[in-house]
C-alpha cells in the first residue's frame, strides 16, 4: 500500500476500535501522518482496489469493510450522548464557573458523542497557575453535592504553566484533537502549540472554533463572577492549594493499590493525571494488531486486483 492508502486505512481502523465510523471531514481531520485534502482522500480511495478491500464508504461514512453496522451504532450513541449531556448540564454549568479554571473540556468518548451504555463524563481542565489540587477538590465536592460524583470524572488537570504532556504517542494525540471545550476554548490553541507532537500525528487537525456540545445563557455574567471570586480568593489560594494537595493526595495514596494502571498516574504540584484505569496500552496494542492484519489482507488483495 502507498503511504496515502495506509494513512486512510489506519485512520479508519483506529476509529473503529471505538466502534466509530468517520465522515469525510472527520477522516480528513484525523488522518494519521498525512495532509491529504478531502478531494485527495476520495481520489485515493476510489483509485485503490486494495484500499477498498479494507475500507467501505457508504451513506457518508468510512468504516472497515463489512462493518456497516457501525453507522446505526454511531447514531444510537450520539443520541445517548446528547441526552446524557443534557442530564449533566446543571453540574457542568457549575463546574465551568469554578474559580481558577482557564479551560474545562469534555474528553474521552463523550467528547466524540460516542458514549457507551453506562459510560462516564470525562473532563480535562487547565487551571490558572498552580491550583490543580484546589480545582480538582472543588469539582469533586460539587459533583458529590449535586449527586453526580459517580458519572463525572475529572481525571486530568494541568496548570497553564505546565502544558507539555509527558506521553507523546498516537493515543494521546488523538485525545487532544478531540477535546471539546465548554469554556476557555481559546486556551486550546496554546495547549496544542505546547505539544507539537500532536501536529506530527495529525497535520490536518487545525484548531478552529467549535461550538461546545453544552451551552447556557448569560455566559458573560458567569465569567465576570469567576473573575470576582478569583480576586477574592487570591490571598488565601496558596494555603488552599497546600491543604487540598495534602488531604486529597493522602486519600489517593491510600487507594493506590486498587489502581489498574499506576504508571498512568501523576501527582505533581502543577500536573494531576488520574488515569487509574487507562485504556492507552491496550488501545495501541489493538491498533497495531489490526493494522498488521489489514496489511496482510491488502497484500493478498494485490495479486487479485492486478489479475482483474
Beta strands, then each sheet from edge to edge (+ up, - down):
strand 1: 55-58
strand 2: 61-64
strand 3: 101-107
strand 4: 121-127
strand 5: 152-159
strand 6: 180-183
strand 7: 265-267
strand 8: 271-274
sheet 1: 1+ 2-
sheet 2: 6+ 3- 4+ 5+ 8- 7+
end
